[in-house]
Amino acid sequence: MKLQKNTLLALYSVLEFAARPDEHIPASEIAEKYGESAHHLAKVLSELVRARIVESVRGVGGGYRFIGNARRLTLLNVIVLFEDPAQELHPAPEEASATHDALARVFAEIDRIALATLGSVTIATLLKDIGRAGGPDEVADTAAESAEMA
Amino acid sequence: MDADAKTMSTEAPRQRPRTRRPGVEPGRPVLSVRTVRASDMPAVVALDATVTGLHKAAYWQRVFRRYGNHGQGQRHFLVATLDEQVCGFVIGEVRDWEFGAPPCGWLFAIDVMPSARQLGVGARLLAELVQRFRREGVSTLRTMTASGNSLIQSFFRSQGMRAGHLLPLEMDIGHVVPTPNADTQEDQVT
C-alpha cells in the first residue's frame, strides 16, 4: 500500500498535535519539521479542521490543537479523509473477465487485511509505540499515557 | 457504574459488604482480578448476554467445567470485579505445538461490561493472564479476532499485540446435508 503525500502529511500532523494536546502548535513548525511548504500543509490541516480532529486558533499564540479522541481515532479514520485505501482494479475486457476476477479476489483479500489493520491502530497506540521505540521527539508520552482503552 | 451493578445483581449472588483496602481512595470502585468461582457464572452469563445479545447458560456451564476452578493448571478463566461485582472476564490456555508452533498462550475470550470500559479492566485481565502464562513458561500470547471488530483489535493493539506469524485461512465447504441416521446413510451407499 502506498499512501499519497497529503495523507502521510496528515498522519504526521495528527500525531504531532495529539502528542501535545494542550498546546496550539503553529503550522510552520510542522511544515519545517517535515520539509513541506506551509501553503501545502494548510490545505491538509483545513481538512483535519473540517473533520473536527484539530481546531485552528488565529492570532498571537495561535496555531492548531488536537481535539479528537486519540484512543478512538484510527489511522483509517484519517486516511479516508484524503483517499480511498481500497484499490479497485480497472474493468477488464469481457474475454479476460475470469482472470480479472481471480486477480480482483486476491487484491480484495489484501485490502481487507490492510483496512482491518489501519482501522485497529489508534493514534494513542501509535504514540505509545513511538514512546517505546525511543521515538524521535516529543511525539510520545502525553496522549500515550491514556492509551489503555478497556 | 451503579446502574450497571444493579442490573448484574439481579442474577449474581448476594454481595458482601464493601471493604476498603488501605490506600484506596474512598468512593472509587476497587478493581480486582481472580480465578472464576461457580457463584460468578450467573454474572458472566449476564455479561455475555449484554454484549452479544445471546443468553448461553448451557454453553457457559460447559466452559466453566473445562476452564473453571477444576480446569486450572494450563487453563485459566479469570474474572474482574469492581467492588466485588463481576464486570469482565478472560479465558485462555496454554496449547502445545498447534499449527506447528511451540507452546504458547492462547486467549480466546475477553469481555468487559460496556459500562465498565475505559477503566483499565481489560488491561488488568490481560496482564493477569499474561502473568499466569509466563509462570507456565510460555513467552508468546496469541489470539484471533473477527476482521471487522476494530474495537477489540484496537484494545489488543493498545496492549502491545501485533500481527503474528500465523495467518488464518478459511473456505466455504457448503451446506450440511442432514441425514436421518447412520443406518439410512449406509443403505443409500450400498
Interface residues (C-beta under 8 A of the other chain):
Chain A: R71 R72 T74 R112 I113 A116 T117 G119 S120 V121 T122 A124 T125 K128 A147 E148 M149 A150
Chain B: V112 R117 Q118 G120 V121 G122 A123 S147 G148 S150 Q153 S154 F155 F156 R157 S158 Q159 A163
